[in-house]
Amino acid sequence: MSCIHYKFFSKLNYGTVTFSGLDISLCHLKCKIMRQEKLKAANSDLQISDAQTKEEYTEDALIPKNSLVVVKRIPAGGVKATSKTDVTAPQSCKIPGTASFRSRTEPVSRTSEATANLAEANASEEDKIKAMMIHSCREYDSVN
């Protein structure tokens, strides 16, 4: 019996997958690791790379016996690249009159700015929530 030693990126100990033959396909290795670790394929996928060279295996790769691999759990759809630009709310979540979270530095109403306790303020619940969000983000604004 041949084996491959795998280790999740966040764990310290290696696990072992046994198989017959000189090598195993990446797909079969993923299935065996998921079965052994009791992971559901619908929730996540596995990214497998060589522990020594840090080279990521592609879908058609054959992994030789007695290899050491590092496993990372990734979302089922794969990892999406994110840009480090200003975050804006989706269209369904946008508040009328605001473009992004960073642009909301103006007070919602004079009542919410003058009252220290928003619970006692004479304003609608929506205005109180907007004032609370603005006030809590004020320290982290790029203007400061």
N, CA and C atoms as an extended XYZ file, in Angstrom:
432
Properties=species:S:1:pos:R:3:atomname:S:1:resname:S:1:resid:I:1 pbc="F F F"
N         0.834       -1.189        0.000 N   MET     1
C         0.000        0.000        0.000 CA  MET     1
C         0.878        1.252        0.000 C   MET     1
N         0.489        2.192       -0.820 N   SER     2
C         1.189        3.476       -0.881 CA  SER     2
C         0.438        4.477       -0.023 C   SER     2
N         1.112        5.568        0.344 N   CYS     3
C         0.442        6.578        1.156 CA  CYS     3
C         0.922        7.976        0.797 C   CYS     3
N         0.096        8.946        1.135 N   ILE     4
C         0.438       10.356        1.007 CA  ILE     4
C         0.139       10.982        2.356 C   ILE     4
N         1.067       11.775        2.847 N   HIS     5
C         0.889       12.470        4.114 CA  HIS     5
C         0.391       13.876        3.805 C   HIS     5
N        -0.718       14.249        4.431 N   TYR     6
C        -1.293       15.575        4.203 CA  TYR     6
C        -1.429       16.308        5.528 C   TYR     6
N        -1.374       17.625        5.426 N   LYS     7
C        -1.520       18.468        6.601 CA  LYS     7
C        -2.328       19.685        6.199 C   LYS     7
N        -3.363       19.991        6.971 N   PHE     8
C        -4.099       21.223        6.727 CA  PHE     8
C        -3.205       22.396        7.111 C   PHE     8
N        -3.324       23.479        6.393 N   PHE     9
C        -2.462       24.642        6.583 CA  PHE     9
C        -2.479       25.142        8.025 C   PHE     9
N        -3.627       25.059        8.674 N   SER    10
C        -3.761       25.595       10.024 CA  SER    10
C        -3.475       24.576       11.125 C   SER    10
N        -3.197       23.337       10.767 N   LYS    11
C        -2.946       22.297       11.768 CA  LYS    11
C        -1.461       21.969       11.866 C   LYS    11
N        -1.088       21.314       12.946 N   LEU    12
C         0.309       20.949       13.160 CA  LEU    12
C         0.625       19.523       12.742 C   LEU    12
N        -0.349       18.626       12.856 N   ASN    13
C        -0.121       17.200       12.625 CA  ASN    13
C        -0.499       16.785       11.210 C   ASN    13
N         0.229       15.790       10.705 N   TYR    14
C        -0.064       15.226        9.389 CA  TYR    14
C        -1.046       14.072        9.522 C   TYR    14
N        -1.893       13.923        8.507 N   GLY    15
C        -2.758       12.763        8.377 CA  GLY    15
C        -2.235       11.920        7.224 C   GLY    15
N        -2.770       10.720        7.059 N   THR    16
C        -2.280        9.811        6.020 CA  THR    16
C        -3.434        9.273        5.200 C   THR    16
N        -3.236        9.258        3.897 N   VAL    17
C        -4.196        8.652        2.971 CA  VAL    17
C        -3.486        7.482        2.312 C   VAL    17
N        -4.102        6.307        2.341 N   THR    18
C        -3.501        5.128        1.714 CA  THR    18
C        -4.231        4.804        0.411 C   THR    18
N        -3.477        4.273       -0.530 N   PHE    19
C        -4.025        3.890       -1.838 CA  PHE    19
C        -3.106        2.853       -2.448 C   PHE    19
N        -3.535        2.245       -3.525 N   SER    20
C        -2.684        1.274       -4.216 CA  SER    20
C        -2.157        1.915       -5.498 C   SER    20
N        -0.939        1.610       -5.848 N   GLY    21
C        -0.338        2.164       -7.057 CA  GLY    21
C         0.828        3.075       -6.731 C   GLY    21
N         1.408        3.642       -7.797 N   LEU    22
C         2.570        4.506       -7.638 CA  LEU    22
C         2.187        5.975       -7.430 C   LEU    22
N         1.013        6.332       -7.887 N   ASP    23
C         0.560        7.722       -7.732 CA  ASP    23
C        -0.955        7.764       -7.651 C   ASP    23
N        -1.489        8.939       -7.312 N   ILE    24
C        -2.937        9.123       -7.190 CA  ILE    24
C        -3.295       10.448       -7.858 C   ILE    24
N        -4.449       10.473       -8.495 N   SER    25
C        -4.878       11.716       -9.137 CA  SER    25
C        -5.331       12.714       -8.068 C   SER    25
N        -5.264       13.980       -8.407 N   LEU    26
C        -5.635       15.028       -7.462 CA  LEU    26
C        -7.097       14.890       -7.040 C   LEU    26
N        -7.960       14.544       -7.973 N   CYS    27
C        -9.389       14.388       -7.682 CA  CYS    27
C        -9.624       13.277       -6.652 C   CYS    27
N        -8.965       12.141       -6.838 N   HIS    28
C        -9.126       11.031       -5.899 CA  HIS    28
C        -8.546       11.374       -4.527 C   HIS    28
N        -7.427       12.096       -4.521 N   LEU    29
C        -6.831       12.497       -3.251 CA  LEU    29
C        -7.763       13.441       -2.492 C   LEU    29
N        -8.363       14.391       -3.208 N   LYS    30
C        -9.316       15.312       -2.562 CA  LYS    30
C       -10.487       14.543       -1.960 C   LYS    30
N       -11.016       13.596       -2.706 N   CYS    31
C       -12.150       12.804       -2.219 CA  CYS    31
C       -11.776       12.011       -0.968 C   CYS    31
N       -10.595       11.405       -0.983 N   LYS    32
C       -10.171       10.613        0.172 CA  LYS    32
C        -9.942       11.498        1.404 C   LYS    32
N        -9.352       12.673        1.204 N   ILE    33
C        -9.122       13.579        2.335 CA  ILE    33
C       -10.451       14.080        2.883 C   ILE    33
N       -11.372       14.445        1.992 N   MET    34
C       -12.680       14.937        2.441 CA  MET    34
C       -13.439       13.857        3.194 C   MET    34
N       -13.356       12.635        2.731 N   ARG    35
C       -14.028       11.535        3.405 CA  ARG    35
C       -13.399       11.274        4.771 C   ARG    35
N       -12.078       11.310        4.832 N   GLN    36
C       -11.378       11.039        6.082 CA  GLN    36
C       -11.602       12.148        7.114 C   GLN    36
N       -11.680       13.389        6.659 N   GLU    37
C       -11.879       14.537        7.557 CA  GLU    37
C       -13.363       14.873        7.759 C   GLU    37
N       -14.243       14.121        7.097 N   LYS    38
C       -15.695       14.308        7.193 CA  LYS    38
C       -16.118       15.708        6.753 C   LYS    38
N       -15.583       16.155        5.612 N   LEU    39
C       -15.934       17.440        5.024 CA  LEU    39
C       -16.972       17.211        3.942 C   LEU    39
N       -17.833       18.189        3.723 N   LYS    40
C       -18.853       18.097        2.692 CA  LYS    40
C       -18.381       18.833        1.452 C   LYS    40
N       -18.517       18.184        0.308 N   ALA    41
C       -18.042       18.752       -0.948 CA  ALA    41
C       -18.856       19.975       -1.357 C   ALA    41
N       -20.104       20.080       -0.912 N   ALA    42
C       -20.947       21.202       -1.283 CA  ALA    42
C       -20.479       22.499       -0.624 C   ALA    42
N       -19.871       22.406        0.559 N   ASN    43
C       -19.468       23.597        1.307 CA  ASN    43
C       -18.138       24.175        0.856 C   ASN    43
N       -17.183       23.319        0.526 N   SER    44
C       -15.850       23.821        0.224 CA  SER    44
C       -15.117       22.896       -0.733 C   SER    44
N       -14.020       23.402       -1.252 N   ASP    45
C       -13.135       22.628       -2.103 CA  ASP    45
C       -11.776       22.627       -1.416 C   ASP    45
N       -10.871       21.800       -1.884 N   LEU    46
C        -9.544       21.730       -1.289 CA  LEU    46
C        -8.499       22.199       -2.288 C   LEU    46
N        -7.575       23.012       -1.811 N   GLN    47
C        -6.440       23.449       -2.613 CA  GLN    47
C        -5.233       22.693       -2.064 C   GLN    47
N        -4.582       21.915       -2.921 N   ILE    48
C        -3.497       21.050       -2.464 CA  ILE    48
C        -2.195       21.477       -3.124 C   ILE    48
N        -1.162       21.629       -2.291 N   SER    49
C         0.144       22.024       -2.813 CA  SER    49
C         1.223       21.156       -2.166 C   SER    49
N         2.361       21.068       -2.839 N   ASP    50
C         3.489       20.300       -2.332 CA  ASP    50
C         4.048       21.007       -1.104 C   ASP    50
N         4.306       20.278       -0.039 N   ALA    51
C         4.769       20.872        1.213 CA  ALA    51
C         6.197       21.404        1.103 C   ALA    51
N         7.013       20.834        0.237 N   GLN    52
C         8.409       21.252        0.142 CA  GLN    52
C         8.611       22.371       -0.872 C   GLN    52
N         7.991       22.272       -2.041 N   THR    53
C         8.189       23.271       -3.095 CA  THR    53
C         7.126       24.365       -3.083 C   THR    53
N         6.055       24.171       -2.330 N   LYS    54
C         4.923       25.110       -2.254 CA  LYS    54
C         4.197       25.271       -3.594 C   LYS    54
N         4.453       24.357       -4.523 N   GLU    55
C         3.808       24.401       -5.837 CA  GLU    55
C         2.404       23.810       -5.734 C   GLU    55
N         1.427       24.536       -6.258 N   GLU    56
C         0.033       24.079       -6.204 CA  GLU    56
C        -0.208       23.076       -7.321 C   GLU    56
N        -0.872       21.979       -6.981 N   TYR    57
C        -1.201       20.957       -7.976 CA  TYR    57
C        -2.399       21.393       -8.802 C   TYR    57
N        -2.343       21.131      -10.111 N   THR    58
C        -3.463       21.440      -10.996 CA  THR    58
C        -4.395       20.237      -11.060 C   THR    58
N        -5.541       20.421      -11.667 N   GLU    59
C        -6.586       19.387      -11.676 CA  GLU    59
C        -6.157       18.074      -12.328 C   GLU    59
N        -5.255       18.112      -13.299 N   ASP    60
C        -4.858       16.887      -13.996 CA  ASP    60
C        -3.566       16.276      -13.445 C   ASP    60
N        -3.118       16.732      -12.294 N   ALA    61
C        -1.845       16.278      -11.720 CA  ALA    61
C        -1.971       14.891      -11.100 C   ALA    61
N        -0.872       14.155      -11.189 N   LEU    62
C        -0.732       12.880      -10.496 CA  LEU    62
C         0.276       13.088       -9.379 C   LEU    62
N        -0.103       12.727       -8.169 N   ILE    63
C         0.741       12.966       -7.003 CA  ILE    63
C         1.425       11.646       -6.646 C   ILE    63
N         2.755       11.637       -6.628 N   PRO    64
C         3.476       10.374       -6.357 CA  PRO    64
C         3.327        9.918       -4.915 C   PRO    64
N         3.511        8.618       -4.715 N   LYS    65
C         3.382        8.056       -3.370 CA  LYS    65
C         4.454        8.640       -2.447 C   LYS    65
N         4.180        8.599       -1.154 N   ASN    66
C         5.063        9.099       -0.100 CA  ASN    66
C         5.316       10.610       -0.187 C   ASN    66
N         4.392       11.358       -0.804 N   SER    67
C         4.539       12.807       -0.885 CA  SER    67
C         3.986       13.460        0.373 C   SER    67
N         4.486       14.658        0.658 N   LEU    68
C         3.942       15.485        1.726 CA  LEU    68
C         3.211       16.639        1.050 C   LEU    68
N         1.923       16.813        1.392 N   VAL    69
C         1.140       17.882        0.785 CA  VAL    69
C         0.502       18.737        1.875 C   VAL    69
N         0.261       20.001        1.520 N   VAL    70
C        -0.435       20.934        2.402 CA  VAL    70
C        -1.798       21.196        1.792 C   VAL    70
N        -2.835       21.134        2.619 N   VAL    71
C        -4.215       21.283        2.164 CA  VAL    71
C        -4.794       22.569        2.730 C   VAL    71
N        -5.444       23.343        1.861 N   LYS    72
C        -6.168       24.538        2.295 CA  LYS    72
C        -7.616       24.386        1.850 C   LYS    72
N        -8.523       24.719        2.746 N   ARG    73
C        -9.940       24.699        2.410 CA  ARG    73
C       -10.287       26.032        1.765 C   ARG    73
N       -10.953       26.001        0.615 N   ILE    74
C       -11.376       27.213       -0.086 CA  ILE    74
C       -12.861       27.106       -0.387 C   ILE    74
N       -13.540       28.220       -0.680 N   PRO    75
C       -14.966       28.158       -1.022 CA  PRO    75
C       -15.203       27.262       -2.238 C   PRO    75
N       -16.378       26.683       -2.324 N   ALA    76
C       -16.690       25.720       -3.382 CA  ALA    76
C       -16.530       26.313       -4.775 C   ALA    76
N       -16.808       27.588       -4.955 N   GLY    77
C       -16.681       28.226       -6.265 CA  GLY    77
C       -15.263       28.634       -6.583 C   GLY    77
N       -14.324       28.456       -5.691 N   GLY    78
C       -12.949       28.888       -5.891 CA  GLY    78
C       -12.726       30.220       -5.206 C   GLY    78
N       -11.488       30.655       -5.200 N   VAL    79
C       -11.134       31.919       -4.559 CA  VAL    79
C       -11.302       33.031       -5.570 C   VAL    79
N       -12.035       34.065       -5.186 N   LYS    80
C       -12.245       35.201       -6.062 CA  LYS    80
C       -11.290       36.308       -5.663 C   LYS    80
N       -10.687       36.939       -6.660 N   ALA    81
C        -9.765       38.040       -6.381 CA  ALA    81
C       -10.555       39.244       -5.909 C   ALA    81
N       -10.025       39.904       -4.905 N   THR    82
C       -10.669       41.108       -4.405 CA  THR    82
C        -9.720       42.266       -4.590 C   THR    82
N       -10.268       43.410       -4.895 N   SER    83
C        -9.437       44.593       -5.028 CA  SER    83
C        -9.513       45.381       -3.746 C   SER    83
N        -8.496       46.148       -3.484 N   LYS    84
C        -8.432       46.908       -2.244 CA  LYS    84
C        -8.919       48.324       -2.490 C   LYS    84
N       -10.076       48.459       -3.100 N   THR    85
C       -10.647       49.766       -3.355 CA  THR    85
C       -11.716       50.055       -2.315 C   THR    85
N       -12.320       51.230       -2.415 N   ASP    86
C       -13.348       51.646       -1.482 CA  ASP    86
C       -14.551       50.709       -1.575 C   ASP    86
N       -15.060       50.276       -0.447 N   VAL    87
C       -16.171       49.334       -0.391 CA  VAL    87
C       -17.483       50.098       -0.520 C   VAL    87
N       -18.329       49.635       -1.415 N   THR    88
C       -19.658       50.218       -1.542 CA  THR    88
C       -20.689       49.136       -1.317 C   THR    88
N       -21.843       49.541       -0.849 N   ALA    89
C       -22.906       48.578       -0.570 CA  ALA    89
C       -23.550       48.140       -1.881 C   ALA    89
N       -24.076       46.909       -1.956 N   PRO    90
C       -24.792       46.473       -3.134 CA  PRO    90
C       -26.033       47.338       -3.355 C   PRO    90
N       -26.536       47.354       -4.589 N   GLN    91
C       -27.689       48.195       -4.924 CA  GLN    91
C       -28.874       47.924       -4.005 C   GLN    91
N       -29.096       46.681       -3.635 N   SER    92
C       -30.249       46.346       -2.797 CA  SER    92
C       -30.102       46.876       -1.380 C   SER    92
N       -28.853       47.160       -0.938 N   CYS    93
C       -28.610       47.605        0.423 CA  CYS    93
C       -28.306       49.091        0.527 C   CYS    93
N       -28.275       49.803       -0.590 N   LYS    94
C       -27.893       51.203       -0.548 CA  LYS    94
C       -28.948       52.044        0.154 C   LYS    94
N       -28.465       52.995        0.919 N   ILE    95
C       -29.335       53.944        1.592 CA  ILE    95
C       -29.445       55.161        0.689 C   ILE    95
N       -30.647       55.642        0.409 N   PRO    96
C       -30.790       56.783       -0.479 CA  PRO    96
C       -29.981       57.975        0.033 C   PRO    96
N       -29.244       58.598       -0.895 N   GLY    97
C       -28.472       59.775       -0.534 CA  GLY    97
C       -27.053       59.472       -0.106 C   GLY    97
N       -26.624       58.201       -0.163 N   THR    98
C       -25.251       57.873        0.200 CA  THR    98
C       -24.621       57.086       -0.929 C   THR    98
N       -23.316       57.317       -1.172 N   ALA    99
C       -22.622       56.608       -2.238 CA  ALA    99
C       -21.838       55.427       -1.695 C   ALA    99
N       -21.175       55.596       -0.576 N   SER   100
C       -20.395       54.510        0.012 CA  SER   100
C       -20.319       54.708        1.516 C   SER   100
N       -19.746       53.739        2.191 N   PHE   101
C       -19.651       53.821        3.641 CA  PHE   101
C       -18.734       54.962        4.076 C   PHE   101
N       -17.680       55.229        3.354 N   ARG   102
C       -16.732       56.265        3.731 CA  ARG   102
C       -17.273       57.658        3.505 C   ARG   102
N       -18.206       57.818        2.608 N   SER   103
C       -18.701       59.159        2.312 CA  SER   103
C       -19.732       59.627        3.325 C   SER   103
N       -20.174       58.742        4.204 N   ARG   104
C       -21.194       59.122        5.186 CA  ARG   104
C       -20.563       59.717        6.433 C   ARG   104
N       -20.031       60.930        6.313 N   THR   105
C       -19.433       61.568        7.474 CA  THR   105
C       -20.303       62.688        8.016 C   THR   105
N       -21.312       63.066        7.284 N   GLU   106
C       -22.205       64.131        7.722 CA  GLU   106
C       -23.256       63.558        8.666 C   GLU   106
N       -23.687       64.326        9.669 N   PRO   107
C       -24.731       63.828       10.568 CA  PRO   107
C       -26.053       63.678        9.840 C   PRO   107
N       -26.862       62.717       10.289 N   VAL   108
C       -28.155       62.463        9.670 CA  VAL   108
C       -29.121       63.592        9.999 C   VAL   108
N       -29.141       63.977       11.229 N   SER   109
C       -30.002       65.085       11.630 CA  SER   109
C       -29.362       65.809       12.804 C   SER   109
N       -29.764       67.034       13.042 N   ARG   110
C       -29.236       67.814       14.158 CA  ARG   110
C       -29.580       67.157       15.496 C   ARG   110
N       -30.725       66.501       15.563 N   THR   111
C       -31.169       65.874       16.809 CA  THR   111
C       -30.208       64.776       17.233 C   THR   111
N       -29.775       63.928       16.268 N   SER   112
C       -28.902       62.809       16.617 CA  SER   112
C       -27.512       63.281       17.013 C   SER   112
N       -27.032       64.412       16.449 N   GLU   113
C       -25.707       64.917       16.805 CA  GLU   113
C       -25.736       65.585       18.182 C   GLU   113
N       -26.817       66.263       18.496 N   ALA   114
C       -26.907       66.989       19.752 CA  ALA   114
C       -27.170       66.044       20.924 C   ALA   114
N       -27.855       64.940       20.712 N   THR   115
C       -28.210       64.016       21.779 CA  THR   115
C       -27.125       62.965       21.937 C   THR   115
N       -26.600       62.850       23.139 N   ALA   116
C       -25.570       61.846       23.397 CA  ALA   116
C       -26.173       60.450       23.452 C   ALA   116
N       -27.396       60.328       23.956 N   ASN   117
C       -28.073       59.049       24.070 CA  ASN   117
C       -29.084       58.928       22.934 C   ASN   117
N       -28.779       58.116       21.932 N   LEU   118
C       -29.669       57.986       20.771 CA  LEU   118
C       -31.002       57.333       21.131 C   LEU   118
N       -31.041       56.568       22.205 N   ALA   119
C       -32.288       55.928       22.617 CA  ALA   119
C       -33.337       56.964       23.001 C   ALA   119
N       -32.885       58.105       23.545 N   GLU   120
C       -33.809       59.151       23.967 CA  GLU   120
C       -34.021       60.221       22.899 C   GLU   120
N       -33.350       60.102       21.766 N   ALA   121
C       -33.461       61.110       20.705 CA  ALA   121
C       -34.854       61.093       20.088 C   ALA   121
N       -35.300       62.256       19.672 N   ASN   122
C       -36.604       62.395       19.028 CA  ASN   122
C       -36.402       62.257       17.522 C   ASN   122
N       -36.165       61.010       17.060 N   ALA   123
C       -35.934       60.732       15.645 CA  ALA   123
C       -36.477       59.345       15.339 C   ALA   123
N       -36.639       59.075       14.046 N   SER   124
C       -37.126       57.749       13.661 CA  SER   124
C       -36.049       56.696       13.926 C   SER   124
N       -36.446       55.445       13.997 N   GLU   125
C       -35.517       54.341       14.263 CA  GLU   125
C       -34.451       54.265       13.169 C   GLU   125
N       -34.858       54.510       11.945 N   GLU   126
C       -33.926       54.471       10.818 CA  GLU   126
C       -32.859       55.561       10.951 C   GLU   126
N       -33.280       56.777       11.356 N   ASP   127
C       -32.335       57.864       11.551 CA  ASP   127
C       -31.380       57.565       12.706 C   ASP   127
N       -31.871       56.913       13.753 N   LYS   128
C       -31.021       56.560       14.883 CA  LYS   128
C       -29.952       55.549       14.456 C   LYS   128
N       -30.345       54.580       13.631 N   ILE   129
C       -29.400       53.573       13.157 CA  ILE   129
C       -28.349       54.222       12.254 C   ILE   129
N       -28.770       55.113       11.361 N   LYS   130
C       -27.826       55.818       10.490 CA  LYS   130
C       -26.850       56.646       11.315 C   LYS   130
N       -27.354       57.343       12.323 N   ALA   131
C       -26.493       58.162       13.170 CA  ALA   131
C       -25.500       57.300       13.934 C   ALA   131
N       -25.939       56.149       14.410 N   MET   132
C       -25.057       55.240       15.128 CA  MET   132
C       -23.954       54.717       14.213 C   MET   132
N       -24.298       54.354       12.982 N   MET   133
C       -23.303       53.857       12.024 CA  MET   133
C       -22.290       54.939       11.682 C   MET   133
N       -22.736       56.149       11.478 N   ILE   134
C       -21.837       57.255       11.158 CA  ILE   134
C       -20.903       57.525       12.327 C   ILE   134
N       -21.457       57.582       13.519 N   HIS   135
C       -20.659       57.883       14.702 CA  HIS   135
C       -19.622       56.789       14.980 C   HIS   135
N       -19.984       55.526       14.782 N   SER   136
C       -19.068       54.427       15.078 CA  SER   136
C       -17.934       54.330       14.061 C   SER   136
N       -18.140       54.815       12.846 N   CYS   137
C       -17.110       54.744       11.807 CA  CYS   137
C       -16.264       56.010       11.738 C   CYS   137
N       -16.608       57.030       12.463 N   ARG   138
C       -15.946       58.324       12.358 CA  ARG   138
C       -14.451       58.243       12.688 C   ARG   138
N       -14.057       57.437       13.667 N   GLU   139
C       -12.649       57.323       14.044 CA  GLU   139
C       -11.800       56.703       12.940 C   GLU   139
N       -12.392       55.826       12.136 N   TYR   140
C       -11.645       55.097       11.124 CA  TYR   140
C       -11.702       55.758        9.753 C   TYR   140
N       -12.344       56.904        9.651 N   ASP   141
C       -12.473       57.594        8.374 CA  ASP   141
C       -11.116       58.107        7.919 C   ASP   141
N       -10.858       58.123        6.628 N   SER   142
C        -9.566       58.548        6.099 CA  SER   142
C        -9.346       60.051        6.307 C   SER   142
N       -10.381       60.816        6.592 N   VAL   143
C       -10.241       62.238        6.821 CA  VAL   143
C        -9.473       62.510        8.112 C   VAL   143
N        -9.633       61.635        9.109 N   ASN   144
C        -8.962       61.836       10.411 CA  ASN   144
C        -7.522       61.542       10.334 C   ASN   144
